[in-house]
């Protein structure tokens, strides 16, 4: 689900006037940014910042912020936009919250209310998996409870579980089964993430000689489906583990890093965390703490280019990303729209984890507003912060009078998320 939804959620959480009044206020304060008196300019900037990320939709872009001669005003608007976009990204890294008090309500109604409050979608997979479909009545009481603890409590009350690897942007709801216990008390929570140790495996290399025993912990990481991280990474140097006697458990290869690019579907991934095998006297891992880095996409931005038959190196910049339409040209039986996407701060998003870019929407609107999808694409350029893509279109009459539309998350932000797992029995 697009992070644009987060902006809508933020708006719903703040008492504001209607959209028309908000736009009028923003326009008035934007004009005040050009005042001769420093005190008035400062006041306008502070008031715009106080309105929060909800004004991003009506805050002027660089192209709309006035003549180039008014450089100070343009710079101020650019600074406000950047700070608000950063706030939006930071909000995305916070857990959604649930406030709900019900008695003897069907779990389907409780899940529907959680979706309404958080934007997180659910999909009942029980019938597809050959499981009995029931709708038990449950009682819950949540007061600004983070999403994952609230969901775990809800599912425990209904004896249900989650299948997070479904090919959709929703969490799959399944029967819990005899092999799975309660969810509450078996996970750590970090912002929009739920982390659970699902398996501990000890091995010993008998042929290697010496102490070649190893321990691996399977760590399942599930995120709120309202967001889709570009990647998750766990520097091994940021992991710390101790056993039940307070002794430190070593982390082999502590200079390394575990990384996962996130696929286009599903809401979970798994890390295999290496640990030194503790002495036989150890009975459990008392604490395993770490700091994940989640690379999150920012608000979805739309770039539109007209006059395609004349377009040559037309550049648009929004929220830390520049999209350049180099040209639209005939290529045998197809028309080719060649673009370059440059991020001010890519943070590996175009290196190991660039697959997400190819899921960005790119299409043409004809003169009647009909959407024409591309028939294929190819990479034409790649650096650490820029990617070139050529999109192919079937345009029998050519591109005259048409518009090319490209959508991409703009600001990319790497967010640190700390967690701690406790009391994991050793094999």
C-alpha positions in Angstrom: 0.0 0.0 0.0 1.3 3.4 -0.9 2.8 5.6 1.8 0.4 8.3 0.6 -2.1 6.6 2.9 0.1 7.6 5.9 -0.5 11.2 5.0 -4.2 10.6 5.0 -4.0 8.9 8.4 -2.0 11.8 9.8 -4.7 14.2 8.6 -7.4 12.2 10.3 -5.5 12.3 13.6 -5.3 16.2 13.7 -8.2 18.5 14.0 -8.0 20.7 10.9 -10.3 22.8 8.9 -11.6 21.6 5.5 -9.2 21.2 2.5 -10.2 24.6 1.0 -9.4 26.5 4.2 -6.1 24.6 4.5 -5.1 25.5 1.0 -6.0 29.2 1.7 -3.9 29.2 4.9 -0.9 27.7 3.1 -1.2 30.2 0.2 -1.4 33.1 2.7 1.6 31.9 4.7 3.6 31.1 1.5 3.1 34.7 0.4 4.2 35.9 3.8 7.5 34.1 3.2 8.4 36.9 0.8 7.8 39.6 3.4 10.5 42.3 3.8 10.5 41.8 7.6 12.5 38.9 8.9 10.1 38.4 11.8 7.2 37.9 9.5 9.1 35.5 7.3 10.2 33.5 10.4 6.6 33.5 11.7 5.3 32.1 8.4 7.8 29.4 8.2 7.1 28.3 11.8 3.3 28.2 11.2 3.8 26.2 8.0 5.9 23.6 9.8 3.4 23.5 12.7 0.7 22.4 10.2 2.7 19.3 9.5 3.0 16.9 6.6 -0.7 17.2 5.6 0.2 20.4 3.8 2.5 18.7 1.3 -0.3 18.3 -1.2 -1.0 22.0 -1.3 2.5 23.4 -0.6 4.0 24.9 -3.8 6.6 23.0 -5.6 9.9 24.6 -6.7 8.3 25.5 -10.1 5.3 27.1 -8.4 7.1 28.9 -5.6 7.7 32.2 -7.4 10.2 33.8 -9.8 13.8 32.7 -9.7 14.8 36.2 -8.6 13.1 35.5 -5.2 15.7 33.0 -4.3 15.2 33.4 -0.5 11.6 32.5 -0.7 12.2 29.5 -3.0 14.9 28.2 -0.7 12.7 28.5 2.3 9.8 26.6 0.6 12.3 23.9 -0.4 13.6 23.7 3.2 10.1 23.4 4.6 9.1 20.7 2.0 12.2 18.7 2.8 11.6 18.8 6.6 8.0 17.8 6.2 8.8 15.0 3.9 11.3 13.8 6.5 8.6 13.9 9.2 6.4 11.8 6.9 9.1 9.2 6.5 9.6 9.2 10.3 5.9 8.7 10.9 6.0 5.7 8.5 8.6 4.1 10.8 6.3 4.4 13.8 3.8 1.8 14.7 0.1 2.4 13.9 -2.0 2.5 17.0 -5.4 0.9 17.8 -8.0 2.3 20.2 -10.9 -0.2 20.6 -13.1 -1.6 23.4 -15.5 -4.4 22.4 -17.3 -7.2 24.2 -18.4 -10.4 22.5 -17.9 -9.0 18.9 -17.1 -11.3 15.9 -13.4 -11.3 15.2 -14.2 -10.2 11.6 -15.7 -7.0 12.9 -12.7 -6.4 15.2 -10.2 -6.9 12.3 -12.3 -4.6 10.1 -12.0 -1.9 12.7 -8.3 -2.4 13.0 -8.0 -2.0 9.2 -10.1 1.2 9.4 -7.8 2.7 12.1 -4.4 1.6 10.7 -4.8 1.1 7.0 -3.5 -2.5 7.3 -5.4 -5.0 5.2 -6.2 -8.6 6.0 -7.1 -11.6 3.8 -8.8 -14.7 5.2 -7.0 -17.7 3.7 -8.6 -20.4 5.7 -11.0 -21.6 3.0 -8.2 -21.7 0.4 -6.0 -23.7 2.8 -8.8 -26.2 3.5 -9.3 -25.0 7.1 -12.6 -24.5 8.9 -13.9 -20.9 8.6 -15.4 -19.6 11.9 -16.1 -16.1 13.2 -15.7 -16.4 17.0 -16.8 -13.6 19.3 -14.0 -12.0 21.3 -13.5 -9.3 23.9 -10.6 -6.8 23.7 -9.7 -3.5 25.1 -7.0 -1.3 23.4 -6.1 2.3 24.2 -3.6 3.6 21.7 -2.1 0.1 21.6 0.6 -0.4 18.8 -0.7 -2.4 15.9 1.3 -5.7 16.4 0.5 -6.2 20.2 -3.2 -5.4 19.4 -3.3 -7.9 16.5 -1.5 -10.6 18.5 -4.0 -10.2 21.3 -6.9 -10.3 18.9 -5.7 -13.4 17.1 -5.0 -15.2 20.4 -8.5 -14.5 21.6 -9.8 -16.0 18.3 -7.2 -18.8 18.1 -6.0 -17.6 14.7 -2.7 -17.0 13.2 -1.0 -15.0 10.4 0.5 -16.2 7.1 2.6 -13.2 6.0 4.1 -14.7 2.9 0.9 -14.5 0.8 1.3 -12.9 -2.6 -0.6 -9.7 -1.7 -0.4 -6.5 0.2 -2.5 -8.0 3.1 -1.8 -10.2 6.0 -3.2 -13.7 5.6 -5.4 -14.9 8.4 -5.2 -18.7 9.0 -6.2 -21.2 11.7 -3.6 -21.4 14.4 -3.1 -25.1 14.4 -1.9 -27.5 17.0 1.8 -26.8 16.5 1.5 -23.1 17.1 1.0 -21.5 20.5 -0.1 -18.1 21.5 1.4 -15.1 19.8 1.5 -12.7 22.8 4.8 -13.0 24.6 6.8 -14.6 21.8 7.9 -11.6 19.7 9.7 -8.3 19.9 8.2 -5.2 18.4 10.2 -2.4 16.7 8.1 0.4 15.1 6.0 -1.2 12.3 7.9 -4.5 12.6 7.2 -7.7 14.5 10.2 -10.0 15.1 10.0 -13.6 16.3 12.7 -16.3 16.7 11.2 -19.3 14.9 14.0 -21.8 15.0 17.4 -22.5 16.7 19.7 -25.0 15.0 23.0 -26.2 16.5 25.5 -28.0 14.3 29.0 -29.5 14.8 31.5 -30.2 12.0 33.0 -33.6 13.0 35.5 -33.6 10.2 36.9 -30.2 10.8 38.6 -31.0 14.2 38.5 -28.6 17.1 35.5 -26.7 18.3 33.6 -26.2 15.0 30.1 -26.0 16.5 27.7 -23.3 15.3 24.3 -22.0 16.3 21.8 -20.4 13.9 18.7 -18.5 14.8 15.9 -18.0 12.3 14.5 -14.6 12.8 11.1 -13.9 11.1 10.5 -10.2 10.4 6.9 -9.1 9.5 6.0 -5.5 8.7 2.7 -3.7 8.7 1.3 -4.1 5.2 0.6 -0.4 4.9 4.3 0.0 4.2 6.7 -1.9 2.0 10.4 -1.6 2.9 12.8 -1.5 0.0 15.3 -3.5 2.1 16.1 -4.6 5.7 19.7 -4.9 6.9 21.2 -6.2 10.2 24.8 -5.2 10.8 26.2 -8.1 12.9 28.3 -5.7 14.9 24.9 -4.3 16.3 23.9 -7.7 17.7 24.5 -8.6 21.3 23.6 -11.9 23.0 23.9 -13.3 26.5 22.9 -16.7 28.0 21.0 -17.4 31.1 24.2 -17.2 33.2 24.9 -13.7 32.0 27.8 -14.9 29.7 28.3 -13.2 26.4 27.5 -15.3 23.3 29.8 -14.5 20.4 28.6 -13.3 17.0 30.8 -14.8 14.3 31.8 -12.5 11.4 30.8 -9.4 13.4 32.2 -7.2 10.6 29.5 -8.5 8.2 25.9 -7.5 7.5 22.8 -9.4 6.8 20.7 -7.8 4.0 17.3 -8.6 2.4 15.8 -6.9 -0.6 12.0 -7.0 -0.2 10.0 -8.8 -2.9 7.0 -7.3 -4.6 4.6 -9.5 -2.6 4.2 -10.7 1.0 4.8 -8.9 4.2 7.7 -10.9 5.8 11.2 -12.0 5.4 13.7 -14.1 7.4 17.3 -13.6 8.6 19.6 -16.5 9.6 21.6 -15.0 12.5 24.9 -16.8 13.3 25.8 -17.3 16.9 28.7 -19.0 18.7 27.5 -22.2 20.3 27.5 -21.5 24.1 28.7 -24.1 26.6 26.5 -27.0 27.5 25.8 -25.5 30.9 23.8 -22.7 29.1 20.1 -23.4 29.0 18.8 -20.4 27.1 19.6 -17.2 25.3 18.5 -14.7 27.9 18.7 -11.7 25.6 19.4 -11.1 21.9 19.3 -7.5 21.0 19.9 -5.8 17.7 19.4 -2.7 15.6 17.9 -3.2 12.2 18.0 -0.6 9.4 14.9 -0.4 7.3 15.1 1.5 4.0 11.7 3.0 3.5 10.2 4.7 0.5 8.7 8.1 0.9 5.5 9.6 -0.3 4.5 8.6 -3.9 5.1 11.5 -6.3 3.7 11.8 -9.8 5.6 13.2 -12.7 3.7 14.2 -15.9 5.3 15.1 -19.3 3.3 16.6 -22.2 4.3 17.4 -25.8 5.9 14.1 -26.2 6.7 14.5 -29.9 8.9 17.6 -28.9 10.2 16.5 -25.5 14.0 16.6 -25.1 15.7 16.3 -21.7 12.7 17.7 -19.8 13.5 17.6 -16.1 11.2 17.7 -13.0 12.3 17.6 -9.4 10.2 16.7 -6.4 11.0 15.7 -2.8 14.6 14.5 -3.4 14.1 12.9 -6.7 14.6 14.2 -10.3 12.9 12.5 -13.2 14.2 13.5 -16.7 12.4 12.5 -19.9 15.3 12.4 -22.3 13.2 11.7 -25.4 10.3 9.8 -26.9 11.5 8.2 -30.1 10.4 5.6 -32.7 12.1 2.3 -32.2 11.1 -0.1 -35.1 7.5 -1.0 -34.4 7.4 0.6 -31.0 7.8 4.0 -29.4 10.4 4.3 -26.7 10.1 6.7 -23.7 13.6 7.1 -22.2 13.8 8.5 -18.7 16.4 8.9 -15.9 15.5 8.8 -12.3 18.0 10.5 -9.9 17.7 10.4 -6.1 19.5 13.0 -4.0 20.1 10.2 -1.4 19.7 6.7 -2.8 21.3 4.8 0.2 21.9 1.6 -1.7 18.3 1.6 -3.1 19.7 1.5 -6.7 22.5 -0.9 -6.0 21.6 -4.3 -4.5 17.9 -3.4 -4.0 17.0 -1.7 -7.3 14.3 -4.2 -8.2 11.6 -2.1 -6.6 12.2 0.7 -9.2 10.9 -1.6 -12.0 7.6 -1.9 -10.1 7.0 1.9 -10.4 4.1 2.9 -12.6 4.9 4.2 -16.0 2.2 4.7 -18.6 0.9 7.1 -21.4 -2.4 8.9 -21.4 -3.8 9.5 -24.9 -5.7 12.7 -25.9 -8.9 11.2 -24.5 -7.3 10.3 -21.1 -7.2 6.6 -21.9 -4.3 4.8 -20.1 -1.8 2.9 -22.3 0.5 0.5 -20.5 4.0 -0.1 -21.6 4.8 -3.4 -23.3 8.3 -3.8 -21.8 11.3 -2.0 -20.4 15.1 -2.1 -20.3 17.8 -0.6 -18.2 19.8 2.0 -20.0 21.9 3.4 -17.2 22.8 2.6 -13.6 24.9 4.4 -11.0 24.7 4.5 -7.2 22.1 7.3 -7.3 20.6 7.2 -10.8 18.8 4.7 -13.0 17.9 5.0 -16.7 15.0 3.1 -18.1 13.5 2.9 -21.6 9.8 2.0 -21.7 8.3 0.6 -24.9 4.8 1.6 -26.0 2.5 0.5 -28.9 1.4 3.9 -30.4 0.2 3.3 -34.0 -0.6 7.0 -34.4 2.5 8.3 -32.6 2.8 10.2 -29.3 1.4 13.6 -30.5 -1.1 15.0 -28.0 -0.3 12.4 -25.4 1.1 12.6 -21.9 3.8 10.3 -20.2 3.2 9.7 -16.5 5.7 8.2 -14.1 5.2 7.5 -10.4 7.9 6.9 -7.8 8.4 7.1 -4.1 10.5 10.2 -3.6 12.5 10.6 -0.4 14.2 7.4 0.6 15.0 7.1 4.3 17.1 4.5 6.3 15.5 4.2 9.7 17.1 2.4 12.7 14.8 0.1 14.6 16.0 -1.5 17.9 14.6 -4.8 19.3 15.3 -7.4 22.0 14.2 -11.0 22.1 14.3 -12.8 25.5 14.4 -16.3 27.0 15.0 -18.4 23.9 15.5 -22.1 24.9 18.7 -23.6 23.5 18.5 -26.9 21.6 
